[in-house]
Amino acid sequence: MASNKYINIDFPFKDSPQGFLLNLNSDTQRAVKADLMHLLLTRKGQRLYNPNFGTDLIKFIFEPNDRITLDNLKSEISASVKKYLPNLQINTLDINQSPNNQYLATVTLTYTITEGVFAMDDLVIINI
């Protein structure tokens, strides 16, 4: 009888086709992407026994949509990723104002996952 190796919980949370409560990841690329999304969208202080896990993206919601705020947002993301996802190397992190909506910023993060001698590239886009 073969058993599947599951790495973590998938993002976004949804019912599992395998019969589990939540959908699970079994490949590294999807698992790291889910870890990244969980890290970025978890508020600091929200995780029990690890209050520094996550980012403070929520505090930037009502800040002015200017270059200073976007640079602070960029440093917040970079520091959290560096601390909690050591096998993920950020290639580019662009945070830009939306041309259509003055209240919207778009975060585009391209990264490389390193696992031993293997490397995979991926990207995440988040609207804030």
Secondary structure per residue as TSV (DSSP state, phi and psi in degrees):
chain	resnum	aa	ss	phi	psi
A	1	M	-	360.0	123.1
A	2	A	-	-86.9	138.5
A	3	S	-	-115.4	143.0
A	4	N	-	-84.3	146.2
A	5	K	-	-99.6	113.7
A	6	Y	-	-101.2	139.1
A	7	I	-	-96.3	-48.8
A	8	N	E	-161.1	-174.6
A	9	I	E	-85.9	135.5
A	10	D	-	-73.5	160.2
A	11	F	S	-120.5	135.1
A	12	P	S	-75.9	162.3
A	13	F	-	-65.1	129.9
A	14	K	-	-159.0	166.2
A	15	D	-	-63.3	149.2
A	16	S	-	-92.8	136.0
A	17	P	T	-72.0	-15.4
A	18	Q	T	-83.1	-3.7
A	19	G	S	95.8	4.6
A	20	F	S	-83.1	168.0
A	21	L	S	-65.8	-40.8
A	22	L	S	-124.7	155.6
A	23	N	-	-71.4	137.8
A	24	L	E	-115.2	152.2
A	25	N	E	-98.1	141.0
A	26	S	-	-121.4	-1.7
A	27	D	S	-119.5	148.9
A	28	T	H	-62.7	-42.2
A	29	Q	H	-62.2	-46.8
A	30	R	H	-68.2	-33.4
A	31	A	H	-66.5	-43.7
A	32	V	H	-67.3	-38.6
A	33	K	H	-63.6	-40.8
A	34	A	H	-65.2	-42.1
A	35	D	H	-59.7	-42.2
A	36	L	H	-63.1	-45.2
A	37	M	H	-65.9	-40.5
A	38	H	H	-62.7	-41.0
A	39	L	H	-64.6	-47.1
A	40	L	H	-67.5	-35.0
A	41	L	H	-98.4	3.4
A	42	T	S	-95.2	128.2
A	43	R	B	-75.1	142.8
A	44	K	T	-60.7	137.6
A	45	G	T	91.4	-7.8
A	46	Q	-	-85.7	-25.4
A	47	R	S	-92.2	126.3
A	48	L	T	-64.0	141.6
A	49	Y	T	65.2	1.1
A	50	N	-	-147.4	69.8
A	51	P	T	-68.2	-15.1
A	52	N	T	-88.9	-6.8
A	53	F	-	-67.9	138.7
A	54	G	S	107.4	-165.6
A	55	T	B	-133.4	165.1
A	56	D	-	-102.1	41.9
A	57	L	G	-60.7	-32.1
A	58	I	G	-62.4	-31.3
A	59	K	G	-73.0	-14.9
A	60	F	G	-88.2	-5.4
A	61	I	T	-60.8	-43.6
A	62	F	T	-101.0	13.8
A	63	E	S	-82.4	159.9
A	64	P	-	-60.9	142.9
A	65	N	-	-87.4	69.9
A	66	D	S	-124.0	177.7
A	67	R	H	-63.7	-36.6
A	68	I	H	-63.1	-47.3
A	69	T	H	-63.7	-42.2
A	70	L	H	-65.7	-36.3
A	71	D	H	-68.0	-39.3
A	72	N	H	-63.5	-39.1
A	73	L	H	-62.8	-42.0
A	74	K	H	-63.0	-43.1
A	75	S	H	-69.2	-34.3
A	76	E	H	-61.5	-46.5
A	77	I	H	-65.6	-46.8
A	78	S	H	-59.9	-44.0
A	79	A	H	-65.3	-42.2
A	80	S	H	-67.2	-42.4
A	81	V	H	-65.0	-42.8
A	82	K	H	-61.6	-38.5
A	83	K	H	-75.4	-42.8
A	84	Y	H	-104.2	-15.8
A	85	L	-	-127.4	76.3
A	86	P	T	-67.8	-20.9
A	87	N	T	-88.5	8.3
A	88	L	E	-115.2	122.5
A	89	Q	E	-109.5	122.2
A	90	I	E	-75.7	123.1
A	91	N	E	-87.5	-52.6
A	92	T	E	-138.2	143.5
A	93	L	E	-135.0	103.1
A	94	D	E	-112.0	130.4
A	95	I	E	-125.2	116.1
A	96	N	E	-128.9	149.1
A	97	Q	E	-70.9	144.3
A	98	S	-	-74.0	134.0
A	99	P	S	-70.5	-22.0
A	100	N	S	-94.2	-24.0
A	101	N	-	-137.0	117.9
A	102	Q	T	-69.2	-15.4
A	103	Y	T	-98.0	8.1
A	104	L	-	-120.5	137.0
A	105	A	E	-123.5	145.1
A	106	T	E	-113.9	125.9
A	107	V	E	-101.8	121.1
A	108	T	E	-118.0	117.8
A	109	L	E	-123.2	116.7
A	110	T	E	-105.4	141.1
A	111	Y	E	-147.9	164.4
A	112	T	E	-120.7	130.5
A	113	I	E	-97.0	125.6
A	114	T	E	-112.1	129.2
A	115	E	E	-137.5	96.6
A	116	G	T	69.0	-122.9
A	117	V	T	-93.9	-3.6
A	118	F	E	-93.2	146.6
A	119	A	E	-139.5	137.9
A	120	M	E	-130.5	140.5
A	121	D	E	-103.5	147.1
A	122	D	E	-155.2	176.5
A	123	L	E	-148.4	152.4
A	124	V	E	-132.9	136.9
A	125	I	E	-124.4	125.8
A	126	I	E	-127.7	133.5
A	127	N	E	-97.7	127.8
A	128	I	-	-115.7	360.0
